[in-house]
Amino acid sequence: MRPRNLRRLLVGAIAITLAGCATSSAPPVKHSGGGSSGSLAYLDVGLATQAGAFEAYTRRAAAIDPAFSGPDEIGARLRTAAGYEPRQLEASMIAYAALAAMQEPQFVRGVRAASRDLGRRLVNDPDSALALPGGTAAAARANAALVQRGQALASAGARVKKTSYSIQHQAWSRARVPNGPQRLAAVKSAAGYRADPGDRTRLTSALADGGRRGGGSPVVNRAVAVAALTILGQDGPARSLMSERRSGQCLRTAKLNFHQCLAAAGTHYEDIYCLGVHAMADPGQCVVDATRPVRRASLD
């Protein structure tokens, strides 16, 4: 073969190879940190971007101070607790749990050693992800990660709810809210994730502090399947699993109840009640419930 023709063949082969690389999903980034606090074994950038909304909302809302000294503080905290859009939070919750599952080394090795049709099987049956080597341990990591966030938010909401009763001895708390419609409009406009510069670092730290507990549930199983698909570089199929009917409905109901509560509230202490119960405790409990298996009615 003449040198000129050989060069043409080589250039064509390189172009085909580069095109194939450009269309395939990048594998998760491996971090080495020896398991120290604040480090992760694996972090997929795409999943981390999605998971940021869940981590940020649960962190910010759980940090709401249950002590109030005046009406101005109530408005700001109502907007903080309103900072999620239910469908976005639903997908973000699954992404967060998937990242937790990816910290299980045996699971990662098992996925990489699996047969080529694993991706198709996981899309058709997400529950089968737990049968992979390390799958149950990955599910326990995902479960623990969600329970930790959900319980913290629900507990913080319970403290705010308690304040809504104890604060009624202060005269200002019994006064009528002068701008109810504007306050509700501001709360509705606060929905959705707004990123802060330090959110990625906080996400990494939160996941690194996770443990293991419990087992599978519809949300947890989907998260483990998403983790496996992400390890395989199959981001498109993974996106098809980023919702779950029961938990999604729970989050949407919590948001609706929050808005309806504020619309009906007339006094400042009632606003505090709406904040603690429907903007904090309810979505926190939705997250906790998402880790529990569905109990099917017995036919006996």
Phi and psi in degrees as GROMACS dihedral restraints (atoms count N, CA, C in turn):
[ dihedral_restraints ]
;  ai    aj    ak    al  type     phi  dphi    fc
    3     4     5     6     1   -72.3    20    10
    4     5     6     7     1   148.2    20    10
    6     7     8     9     1   -55.2    20    10
    7     8     9    10     1   -37.7    20    10
    9    10    11    12     1   -64.5    20    10
   10    11    12    13     1   -42.9    20    10
   12    13    14    15     1   -66.6    20    10
   13    14    15    16     1   -36.4    20    10
   15    16    17    18     1   -63.2    20    10
   16    17    18    19     1   -42.1    20    10
   18    19    20    21     1   -62.4    20    10
   19    20    21    22     1   -39.0    20    10
   21    22    23    24     1   -63.0    20    10
   22    23    24    25     1   -41.9    20    10
   24    25    26    27     1   -64.3    20    10
   25    26    27    28     1   -41.1    20    10
   27    28    29    30     1   -64.9    20    10
   28    29    30    31     1   -42.7    20    10
   30    31    32    33     1   -61.9    20    10
   31    32    33    34     1   -42.6    20    10
   33    34    35    36     1   -63.4    20    10
   34    35    36    37     1   -41.2    20    10
   36    37    38    39     1   -64.8    20    10
   37    38    39    40     1   -41.1    20    10
   39    40    41    42     1   -64.2    20    10
   40    41    42    43     1   -41.4    20    10
   42    43    44    45     1   -62.5    20    10
   43    44    45    46     1   -41.8    20    10
   45    46    47    48     1   -64.0    20    10
   46    47    48    49     1   -42.1    20    10
   48    49    50    51     1   -62.0    20    10
   49    50    51    52     1   -45.2    20    10
   51    52    53    54     1   -65.3    20    10
   52    53    54    55     1   -37.4    20    10
   54    55    56    57     1   -63.6    20    10
   55    56    57    58     1   -40.5    20    10
   57    58    59    60     1   -64.0    20    10
   58    59    60    61     1   -38.1    20    10
   60    61    62    63     1   -66.8    20    10
   61    62    63    64     1   -35.9    20    10
   63    64    65    66     1   -68.8    20    10
   64    65    66    67     1   -28.0    20    10
   66    67    68    69     1   -93.8    20    10
   67    68    69    70     1    -9.7    20    10
   69    70    71    72     1   -91.9    20    10
   70    71    72    73     1   152.7    20    10
   72    73    74    75     1   -76.3    20    10
   73    74    75    76     1   142.9    20    10
   75    76    77    78     1   -73.3    20    10
   76    77    78    79     1   141.4    20    10
   78    79    80    81     1   -70.7    20    10
   79    80    81    82     1   162.2    20    10
   81    82    83    84     1   -57.9    20    10
   82    83    84    85     1   146.1    20    10
   84    85    86    87     1   -78.7    20    10
   85    86    87    88     1   129.1    20    10
   87    88    89    90     1   -93.4    20    10
   88    89    90    91     1   129.6    20    10
   90    91    92    93     1  -112.9    20    10
   91    92    93    94     1   138.1    20    10
   93    94    95    96     1  -106.5    20    10
   94    95    96    97     1   124.4    20    10
   96    97    98    99     1  -147.5    20    10
   97    98    99   100     1     4.2    20    10
   99   100   101   102     1    66.5    20    10
  100   101   102   103     1    17.0    20    10
  102   103   104   105     1    78.8    20    10
  103   104   105   106     1    11.3    20    10
  105   106   107   108     1   -71.6    20    10
  106   107   108   109     1   159.1    20    10
  108   109   110   111     1   -60.0    20    10
  109   110   111   112     1   135.0    20    10
  111   112   113   114     1    90.7    20    10
  112   113   114   115     1    -0.9    20    10
  114   115   116   117     1  -118.1    20    10
  115   116   117   118     1   151.1    20    10
  117   118   119   120     1  -121.8    20    10
  118   119   120   121     1   151.3    20    10
  120   121   122   123     1   -71.6    20    10
  121   122   123   124     1   -44.1    20    10
  123   124   125   126     1  -138.7    20    10
  124   125   126   127     1   139.9    20    10
  126   127   128   129     1  -140.2    20    10
  127   128   129   130     1   114.7    20    10
  129   130   131   132     1   -91.1    20    10
  130   131   132   133     1   125.6    20    10
  132   133   134   135     1   -63.0    20    10
  133   134   135   136     1   -42.1    20    10
  135   136   137   138     1   -63.0    20    10
  136   137   138   139     1   -46.0    20    10
  138   139   140   141     1   -64.8    20    10
  139   140   141   142     1   -38.9    20    10
  141   142   143   144     1   -62.6    20    10
  142   143   144   145     1   -37.5    20    10
  144   145   146   147     1   -63.0    20    10
  145   146   147   148     1   -43.0    20    10
  147   148   149   150     1   -69.3    20    10
  148   149   150   151     1   -40.3    20    10
  150   151   152   153     1   -69.4    20    10
  151   152   153   154     1   -19.1    20    10
  153   154   155   156     1   -58.5    20    10
  154   155   156   157     1   -36.2    20    10
  156   157   158   159     1   -63.3    20    10
  157   158   159   160     1   -42.3    20    10
  159   160   161   162     1   -67.7    20    10
  160   161   162   163     1   -47.6    20    10
  162   163   164   165     1   -61.6    20    10
  163   164   165   166     1   -44.8    20    10
  165   166   167   168     1   -66.9    20    10
  166   167   168   169     1   -44.9    20    10
  168   169   170   171     1   -63.5    20    10
  169   170   171   172     1   -49.2    20    10
  171   172   173   174     1   -65.2    20    10
  172   173   174   175     1   -33.8    20    10
  174   175   176   177     1   -69.7    20    10
  175   176   177   178     1   -48.8    20    10
  177   178   179   180     1   -66.4    20    10
  178   179   180   181     1   -43.4    20    10
  180   181   182   183     1   -69.7    20    10
  181   182   183   184     1   -38.7    20    10
  183   184   185   186     1   -67.6    20    10
  184   185   186   187     1   -20.4    20    10
  186   187   188   189     1   -87.6    20    10
  187   188   189   190     1     1.5    20    10
  189   190   191   192     1   -63.3    20    10
  190   191   192   193     1   128.2    20    10
  192   193   194   195     1   -73.3    20    10
  193   194   195   196     1   127.8    20    10
  195   196   197   198     1   -76.0    20    10
  196   197   198   199     1    -6.3    20    10
  198   199   200   201     1   -91.8    20    10
  199   200   201   202     1   136.0    20    10
  201   202   203   204     1  -129.7    20    10
  202   203   204   205     1   138.1    20    10
  204   205   206   207     1  -113.4    20    10
  205   206   207   208     1    -5.9    20    10
  207   208   209   210     1  -179.5    20    10
  208   209   210   211     1   170.8    20    10
  210   211   212   213     1   -61.2    20    10
  211   212   213   214     1   -32.7    20    10
  213   214   215   216     1   -60.5    20    10
  214   215   216   217     1   -37.5    20    10
  216   217   218   219     1   -65.7    20    10
  217   218   219   220     1   -33.4    20    10
  219   220   221   222     1   -63.8    20    10
  220   221   222   223     1   -46.7    20    10
  222   223   224   225     1   -59.2    20    10
  223   224   225   226     1   -44.2    20    10
  225   226   227   228     1   -64.4    20    10
  226   227   228   229     1   -39.6    20    10
  228   229   230   231     1   -76.0    20    10
  229   230   231   232     1   -30.4    20    10
  231   232   233   234     1   -60.8    20    10
  232   233   234   235     1   -42.3    20    10
  234   235   236   237     1   -69.4    20    10
  235   236   237   238     1   -36.1    20    10
  237   238   239   240     1   -62.0    20    10
  238   239   240   241     1   -46.6    20    10
  240   241   242   243     1   -71.2    20    10
  241   242   243   244     1   -18.7    20    10
  243   244   245   246     1   -85.5    20    10
  244   245   246   247     1     1.7    20    10
  246   247   248   249     1   -76.5    20    10
  247   248   249   250     1    44.2    20    10
  249   250   251   252     1  -146.0    20    10
  250   251   252   253     1   149.3    20    10
  252   253   254   255     1  -107.6    20    10
  253   254   255   256     1   126.4    20    10
  255   256   257   258     1   -53.6    20    10
  256   257   258   259     1   -45.4    20    10
  258   259   260   261     1   -68.3    20    10
  259   260   261   262     1   -38.1    20    10
  261   262   263   264     1   -64.6    20    10
  262   263   264   265     1   -42.3    20    10
  264   265   266   267     1   -67.5    20    10
  265   266   267   268     1   -35.6    20    10
  267   268   269   270     1   -59.8    20    10
  268   269   270   271     1   -49.7    20    10
  270   271   272   273     1   -66.7    20    10
  271   272   273   274     1   -38.5    20    10
  273   274   275   276     1   -66.6    20    10
  274   275   276   277     1   -35.9    20    10
  276   277   278   279     1   -61.7    20    10
  277   278   279   280     1   -43.5    20    10
  279   280   281   282     1   -66.7    20    10
  280   281   282   283     1   -39.5    20    10
  282   283   284   285     1   -63.3    20    10
  283   284   285   286     1   -40.9    20    10
  285   286   287   288     1   -62.5    20    10
  286   287   288   289     1   -45.1    20    10
  288   289   290   291     1   -66.1    20    10
  289   290   291   292     1   -35.3    20    10
  291   292   293   294     1   -64.2    20    10
  292   293   294   295     1   -41.2    20    10
  294   295   296   297     1   -62.3    20    10
  295   296   297   298     1   -38.4    20    10
  297   298   299   300     1   -63.6    20    10
  298   299   300   301     1   -41.5    20    10
  300   301   302   303     1   -62.6    20    10
  301   302   303   304     1   -33.5    20    10
  303   304   305   306     1   -71.1    20    10
  304   305   306   307     1    -6.7    20    10
  306   307   308   309     1   -85.3    20    10
  307   308   309   310     1     1.4    20    10
  309   310   311   312     1   -91.0    20    10
  310   311   312   313     1   107.0    20    10
  312   313   314   315     1   -59.7    20    10
  313   314   315   316     1   -42.3    20    10
  315   316   317   318     1   -62.6    20    10
  316   317   318   319     1   -36.4    20    10
  318   319   320   321     1   -65.1    20    10
  319   320   321   322     1   -45.1    20    10
  321   322   323   324     1   -60.6    20    10
  322   323   324   325     1   -44.2    20    10
  324   325   326   327     1   -64.2    20    10
  325   326   327   328     1   -40.4    20    10
  327   328   329   330     1   -64.0    20    10
  328   329   330   331     1   -39.6    20    10
  330   331   332   333     1   -64.5    20    10
  331   332   333   334     1   -44.1    20    10
  333   334   335   336     1   -67.9    20    10
  334   335   336   337     1   -24.3    20    10
  336   337   338   339     1   -93.6    20    10
  337   338   339   340     1    -1.7    20    10
  339   340   341   342     1   -74.5    20    10
  340   341   342   343     1   167.8    20    10
  342   343   344   345     1   -69.4    20    10
  343   344   345   346     1   164.2    20    10
  345   346   347   348     1   -66.5    20    10
  346   347   348   349     1   -25.0    20    10
  348   349   350   351     1   -88.1    20    10
  349   350   351   352     1    12.3    20    10
  351   352   353   354     1   -59.4    20    10
  352   353   354   355     1   -43.6    20    10
  354   355   356   357     1   -57.4    20    10
  355   356   357   358     1   -46.2    20    10
  357   358   359   360     1   -62.8    20    10
  358   359   360   361     1   -41.2    20    10
  360   361   362   363     1   -64.8    20    10
  361   362   363   364     1   -38.2    20    10
  363   364   365   366     1   -69.1    20    10
  364   365   366   367     1   -38.1    20    10
  366   367   368   369     1   -64.7    20    10
  367   368   369   370     1   -41.0    20    10
  369   370   371   372     1   -75.3    20    10
  370   371   372   373     1   -29.0    20    10
  372   373   374   375     1  -145.7    20    10
  373   374   375   376     1    82.1    20    10
  375   376   377   378     1   -58.2    20    10
  376   377   378   379     1   -29.5    20    10
  378   379   380   381     1   -62.3    20    10
  379   380   381   382     1   -24.4    20    10
  381   382   383   384     1   -68.4    20    10
  382   383   384   385     1   -11.9    20    10
  384   385   386   387     1   -61.7    20    10
  385   386   387   388     1   -30.0    20    10
  387   388   389   390     1   -72.1    20    10
  388   389   390   391     1   -15.8    20    10
  390   391   392   393     1   -82.7    20    10
  391   392   393   394     1    -8.5    20    10
  393   394   395   396     1   -69.8    20    10
  394   395   396   397     1   155.6    20    10
  396   397   398   399     1   -55.9    20    10
  397   398   399   400     1   126.4    20    10
  399   400   401   402     1    79.5    20    10
  400   401   402   403     1     3.4    20    10
  402   403   404   405     1   -64.7    20    10
  403   404   405   406     1   -41.7    20    10
  405   406   407   408     1   -69.0    20    10
  406   407   408   409     1   -35.2    20    10
  408   409   410   411     1   -67.9    20    10
  409   410   411   412     1   -38.2    20    10
  411   412   413   414     1   -64.2    20    10
  412   413   414   415     1   -39.7    20    10
  414   415   416   417     1   -63.6    20    10
  415   416   417   418     1   -38.5    20    10
  417   418   419   420     1   -64.6    20    10
  418   419   420   421     1   -36.1    20    10
  420   421   422   423     1   -67.4    20    10
  421   422   423   424     1   -44.1    20    10
  423   424   425   426     1   -62.9    20    10
  424   425   426   427     1   -43.0    20    10
  426   427   428   429     1   -60.3    20    10
  427   428   429   430     1   -48.8    20    10
  429   430   431   432     1   -62.3    20    10
  430   431   432   433     1   -39.2    20    10
  432   433   434   435     1   -62.4    20    10
  433   434   435   436     1   -41.4    20    10
  435   436   437   438     1   -74.1    20    10
  436   437   438   439     1   -42.7    20    10
  438   439   440   441     1   -60.7    20    10
  439   440   441   442     1   -41.7    20    10
  441   442   443   444     1   -58.2    20    10
  442   443   444   445     1   -45.1    20    10
  444   445   446   447     1   -71.7    20    10
  445   446   447   448     1   -42.6    20    10
  447   448   449   450     1   -66.1    20    10
  448   449   450   451     1   -43.2    20    10
  450   451   452   453     1   -65.9    20    10
  451   452   453   454     1   -39.4    20    10
  453   454   455   456     1   -62.4    20    10
  454   455   456   457     1   -41.6    20    10
  456   457   458   459     1   -69.8    20    10
  457   458   459   460     1   -43.8    20    10
  459   460   461   462     1   -63.6    20    10
  460   461   462   463     1   -40.0    20    10
  462   463   464   465     1   -66.2    20    10
  463   464   465   466     1   -40.4    20    10
  465   466   467   468     1   -63.3    20    10
  466   467   468   469     1   -39.2    20    10
  468   469   470   471     1   -63.7    20    10
  469   470   471   472     1   -37.9    20    10
  471   472   473   474     1   -63.5    20    10
  472   473   474   475     1   -36.1    20    10
  474   475   476   477     1   -67.9    20    10
  475   476   477   478     1   -39.5    20    10
  477   478   479   480     1   -67.8    20    10
  478   479   480   481     1   -40.0    20    10
  480   481   482   483     1   -59.0    20    10
  481   482   483   484     1   -42.7    20    10
  483   484   485   486     1   -60.0    20    10
  484   485   486   487     1   -38.9    20    10
  486   487   488   489     1   -62.9    20    10
  487   488   489   490     1   -34.6    20    10
  489   490   491   492     1   -60.8    20    10
  490   491   492   493     1   -23.2    20    10
  492   493   494   495     1   -90.0    20    10
  493   494   495   496     1   -47.5    20    10
  495   496   497   498     1   -68.8    20    10
  496   497   498   499     1   -24.6    20    10
  498   499   500   501     1   -81.0    20    10
  499   500   501   502     1    -7.1    20    10
  501   502   503   504     1   -68.8    20    10
  502   503   504   505     1   -11.5    20    10
  504   505   506   507     1   -77.6    20    10
  505   506   507   508     1   -10.3    20    10
  507   508   509   510     1   -91.7    20    10
  508   509   510   511     1   126.7    20    10
  510   511   512   513     1   -58.4    20    10
  511   512   513   514     1   -38.5    20    10
  513   514   515   516     1   -62.5    20    10
  514   515   516   517     1   -29.8    20    10
  516   517   518   519     1   -70.7    20    10
  517   518   519   520     1   -21.7    20    10
  519   520   521   522     1   -92.7    20    10
  520   521   522   523     1    -2.6    20    10
  522   523   524   525     1   -72.5    20    10
  523   524   525   526     1   153.8    20    10
  525   526   527   528     1   -72.3    20    10
  526   527   528   529     1   142.4    20    10
  528   529   530   531     1   -73.2    20    10
  529   530   531   532     1   121.4    20    10
  531   532   533   534     1   -78.5    20    10
  532   533   534   535     1   -19.6    20    10
  534   535   536   537     1  -131.3    20    10
  535   536   537   538     1    52.1    20    10
  537   538   539   540     1   -54.1    20    10
  538   539   540   541     1   -52.2    20    10
  540   541   542   543     1   -61.0    20    10
  541   542   543   544     1   -40.7    20    10
  543   544   545   546     1   -66.8    20    10
  544   545   546   547     1   -38.4    20    10
  546   547   548   549     1   -62.9    20    10
  547   548   549   550     1   -43.4    20    10
  549   550   551   552     1   -65.4    20    10
  550   551   552   553     1   -39.9    20    10
  552   553   554   555     1   -63.1    20    10
  553   554   555   556     1   -39.2    20    10
  555   556   557   558     1   -65.9    20    10
  556   557   558   559     1   -37.8    20    10
  558   559   560   561     1   -65.3    20    10
  559   560   561   562     1   -43.4    20    10
  561   562   563   564     1   -65.1    20    10
  562   563   564   565     1   -36.5    20    10
  564   565   566   567     1   -74.1    20    10
  565   566   567   568     1   -14.2    20    10
  567   568   569   570     1   -83.4    20    10
  568   569   570   571     1    -4.5    20    10
  570   571   572   573     1   -65.8    20    10
  571   572   573   574     1   147.2    20    10
  573   574   575   576     1   105.2    20    10
  574   575   576   577     1   157.8    20    10
  576   577   578   579     1   -84.8    20    10
  577   578   579   580     1   129.8    20    10
  579   580   581   582     1  -120.9    20    10
  580   581   582   583     1   112.6    20    10
  582   583   584   585     1   -73.6    20    10
  583   584   585   586     1   143.6    20    10
  585   586   587   588     1  -109.3    20    10
  586   587   588   589     1   154.8    20    10
  588   589   590   591     1   -56.4    20    10
  589   590   591   592     1   -33.0    20    10
  591   592   593   594     1   -91.6    20    10
  592   593   594   595     1     7.5    20    10
  594   595   596   597     1   -64.3    20    10
  595   596   597   598     1   -38.7    20    10
  597   598   599   600     1   -65.0    20    10
  598   599   600   601     1   -39.7    20    10
  600   601   602   603     1   -64.6    20    10
  601   602   603   604     1   -41.2    20    10
  603   604   605   606     1   -66.8    20    10
  604   605   606   607     1   -36.3    20    10
  606   607   608   609     1   -62.2    20    10
  607   608   609   610     1   -47.6    20    10
  609   610   611   612     1   -60.0    20    10
  610   611   612   613     1   -43.5    20    10
  612   613   614   615     1   -64.7    20    10
  613   614   615   616     1   -41.7    20    10
  615   616   617   618     1   -63.2    20    10
  616   617   618   619     1   -42.8    20    10
  618   619   620   621     1   -69.9    20    10
  619   620   621   622     1   -33.9    20    10
  621   622   623   624     1   -68.4    20    10
  622   623   624   625     1   -23.5    20    10
  624   625   626   627     1   -88.3    20    10
  625   626   627   628     1     3.1    20    10
  627   628   629   630     1   -74.2    20    10
  628   629   630   631     1   163.3    20    10
  630   631   632   633     1  -128.5    20    10
  631   632   633   634     1  -146.9    20    10
  633   634   635   636     1  -132.6    20    10
  634   635   636   637     1   138.7    20    10
  636   637   638   639     1  -163.9    20    10
  637   638   639   640     1   157.0    20    10
  639   640   641   642     1    61.1    20    10
  640   641   642   643     1  -163.0    20    10
  642   643   644   645     1  -144.1    20    10
  643   644   645   646     1  -139.6    20    10
  645   646   647   648     1   -82.8    20    10
  646   647   648   649     1   161.0    20    10
  648   649   650   651     1  -159.5    20    10
  649   650   651   652     1   168.8    20    10
  651   652   653   654     1   -53.4    20    10
  652   653   654   655     1   -42.0    20    10
  654   655   656   657     1   -72.2    20    10
  655   656   657   658     1   -46.6    20    10
  657   658   659   660     1   -61.7    20    10
  658   659   660   661     1   -43.7    20    10
  660   661   662   663     1   -62.5    20    10
  661   662   663   664     1   -40.6    20    10
  663   664   665   666     1   -64.9    20    10
  664   665   666   667     1   -38.5    20    10
  666   667   668   669     1   -63.0    20    10
  667   668   669   670     1   -41.6    20    10
  669   670   671   672     1   -66.0    20    10
  670   671   672   673     1   -39.7    20    10
  672   673   674   675     1   -64.5    20    10
  673   674   675   676     1   -41.3    20    10
  675   676   677   678     1   -61.9    20    10
  676   677   678   679     1   -41.0    20    10
  678   679   680   681     1   -59.8    20    10
  679   680   681   682     1   -44.8    20    10
  681   682   683   684     1   -64.3    20    10
  682   683   684   685     1   -44.6    20    10
  684   685   686   687     1   -63.5    20    10
  685   686   687   688     1   -36.5    20    10
  687   688   689   690     1   -67.0    20    10
  688   689   690   691     1   -41.2    20    10
  690   691   692   693     1   -60.1    20    10
  691   692   693   694     1   -36.1    20    10
  693   694   695   696     1   -77.4    20    10
  694   695   696   697     1    -7.2    20    10
  696   697   698   699     1    80.9    20    10
  697   698   699   700     1    17.5    20    10
  699   700   701   702     1  -102.0    20    10
  700   701   702   703     1    70.3    20    10
  702   703   704   705     1   -67.1    20    10
  703   704   705   706     1   -36.0    20    10
  705   706   707   708     1   -60.9    20    10
  706   707   708   709     1   -54.9    20    10
  708   709   710   711     1   -58.9    20    10
  709   710   711   712     1   -33.7    20    10
  711   712   713   714     1   -62.3    20    10
  712   713   714   715     1   -37.4    20    10
  714   715   716   717     1   -63.1    20    10
  715   716   717   718     1   -26.3    20    10
  717   718   719   720     1   -70.6    20    10
  718   719   720   721     1   -12.1    20    10
  720   721   722   723     1  -106.4    20    10
  721   722   723   724     1    11.8    20    10
  723   724   725   726     1   -90.0    20    10
  724   725   726   727     1    31.5    20    10
  726   727   728   729     1  -150.5    20    10
  727   728   729   730     1   156.5    20    10
  729   730   731   732     1  -149.5    20    10
  730   731   732   733     1   125.5    20    10
  732   733   734   735     1   -57.0    20    10
  733   734   735   736     1   -49.0    20    10
  735   736   737   738     1   -65.6    20    10
  736   737   738   739     1   -48.6    20    10
  738   739   740   741     1   -70.2    20    10
  739   740   741   742     1   -34.9    20    10
  741   742   743   744     1   -62.8    20    10
  742   743   744   745     1   -42.7    20    10
  744   745   746   747     1   -65.0    20    10
  745   746   747   748     1   -36.9    20    10
  747   748   749   750     1   -61.7    20    10
  748   749   750   751     1   -45.2    20    10
  750   751   752   753     1   -67.1    20    10
  751   752   753   754     1   -38.9    20    10
  753   754   755   756     1   -67.2    20    10
  754   755   756   757     1   -37.9    20    10
  756   757   758   759     1   -66.6    20    10
  757   758   759   760     1   -40.0    20    10
  759   760   761   762     1   -60.7    20    10
  760   761   762   763     1   -43.8    20    10
  762   763   764   765     1   -65.5    20    10
  763   764   765   766     1   -42.6    20    10
  765   766   767   768     1   -62.4    20    10
  766   767   768   769     1   -43.8    20    10
  768   769   770   771     1   -63.9    20    10
  769   770   771   772     1   -34.9    20    10
  771   772   773   774     1   -62.4    20    10
  772   773   774   775     1   -48.1    20    10
  774   775   776   777     1   -64.2    20    10
  775   776   777   778     1   -42.7    20    10
  777   778   779   780     1   -66.5    20    10
  778   779   780   781     1   -36.9    20    10
  780   781   782   783     1   -63.5    20    10
  781   782   783   784     1   -45.4    20    10
  783   784   785   786     1   -64.9    20    10
  784   785   786   787     1   -37.0    20    10
  786   787   788   789     1   -64.8    20    10
  787   788   789   790     1   -32.0    20    10
  789   790   791   792     1   -89.8    20    10
  790   791   792   793     1   -20.8    20    10
  792   793   794   795     1   -68.3    20    10
  793   794   795   796     1   145.4    20    10
  795   796   797   798     1  -120.9    20    10
  796   797   798   799     1   -23.1    20    10
  798   799   800   801     1  -116.6    20    10
  799   800   801   802     1   167.0    20    10
  801   802   803   804     1   -66.4    20    10
  802   803   804   805     1   -38.2    20    10
  804   805   806   807     1   -68.2    20    10
  805   806   807   808     1   -27.8    20    10
  807   808   809   810     1   -69.9    20    10
  808   809   810   811     1   -35.2    20    10
  810   811   812   813     1   -60.5    20    10
  811   812   813   814     1   -41.3    20    10
  813   814   815   816     1   -63.4    20    10
  814   815   816   817     1   -38.9    20    10
  816   817   818   819     1   -61.9    20    10
  817   818   819   820     1   -47.3    20    10
  819   820   821   822     1   -58.2    20    10
  820   821   822   823     1   -40.5    20    10
  822   823   824   825     1   -61.5    20    10
  823   824   825   826     1   -52.7    20    10
  825   826   827   828     1   -66.2    20    10
  826   827   828   829     1   -41.7    20    10
  828   829   830   831     1   -83.4    20    10
  829   830   831   832     1   -57.1    20    10
  831   832   833   834     1   -91.8    20    10
  832   833   834   835     1   -23.4    20    10
  834   835   836   837     1   -96.1    20    10
  835   836   837   838     1   -15.9    20    10
  837   838   839   840     1  -125.3    20    10
  838   839   840   841     1   -62.0    20    10
  840   841   842   843     1   -64.1    20    10
  841   842   843   844     1   -42.4    20    10
  843   844   845   846     1   -63.6    20    10
  844   845   846   847     1   -53.8    20    10
  846   847   848   849     1   -64.4    20    10
  847   848   849   850     1   -32.5    20    10
  849   850   851   852     1   -61.5    20    10
  850   851   852   853     1   -41.6    20    10
  852   853   854   855     1   -69.0    20    10
  853   854   855   856     1   -32.4    20    10
  855   856   857   858     1   -58.7    20    10
  856   857   858   859     1   -41.5    20    10
  858   859   860   861     1   -66.8    20    10
  859   860   861   862     1   -43.9    20    10
  861   862   863   864     1   -61.9    20    10
  862   863   864   865     1   -45.5    20    10
  864   865   866   867     1   -63.3    20    10
  865   866   867   868     1   -27.9    20    10
  867   868   869   870     1   -66.0    20    10
  868   869   870   871     1   -15.9    20    10
  870   871   872   873     1   -92.2    20    10
  871   872   873   874     1    -2.0    20    10
  873   874   875   876     1   -98.8    20    10
  874   875   876   877     1   139.8    20    10
  876   877   878   879     1   -67.0    20    10
  877   878   879   880     1   152.2    20    10
  879   880   881   882     1   -75.5    20    10
  880   881   882   883     1   126.8    20    10
  882   883   884   885     1   -90.7    20    10
  883   884   885   886     1   119.0    20    10
  885   886   887   888     1   -90.0    20    10
  886   887   888   889     1   139.0    20    10
  888   889   890   891     1   -64.8    20    10
  889   890   891   892     1   138.4    20    10
  891   892   893   894     1   -78.5    20    10
  892   893   894   895     1   144.9    20    10
  894   895   896   897     1   -90.0    20    10
  895   896   897   898     1    -3.1    20    10
